[in-house]
């Protein structure tokens, strides 16, 4: 790995999922928007491979996908010799996911979500990411998972470009 040079960059991400958004298969849709500094670098919008029984599960699946994208991005930046400023800030609009991902004392009572839960918690403990709460009305990843019209759509697009 080359020696890092220049100013360190900060990575931030917005994560969202629409629970059971597909009316035929009831699969959720993940939306992830990753920024380096203030520039959007990765836009990810895809149907999830599994059917989740709750919003909590679909949000954790999206969080795991985001973690994998962040790890790959961090590796690429390090191979280019770009220094990284601390863990990536990941914003999610589900308070339960934020609590379970960021608080060491939290426990998971849902066995079927255990793999996603432990992958995200392990990344938080390793200093790869830090999970925080973003209000549902201002979560930029909403534009990748939901049908949004009017002023709210304009506001979200403007915040991505700004």
Secondary structure, 3 states (H helix, E strand, C coil): CCCCEEEEECEEEEEEEECCCCCCCCCCEEEEEEEECCEEEEEEEEECCCCCCCHHHHHHHHHHHHHHHHHHHHHHHHHCCEEECCCEEEEECCHHHHHHHHCCCCCCCCHHHHHHHHHHHHHHHCCCEEEEECCCCCCCCHHHHCCCCHHHHHHHHHHHHC
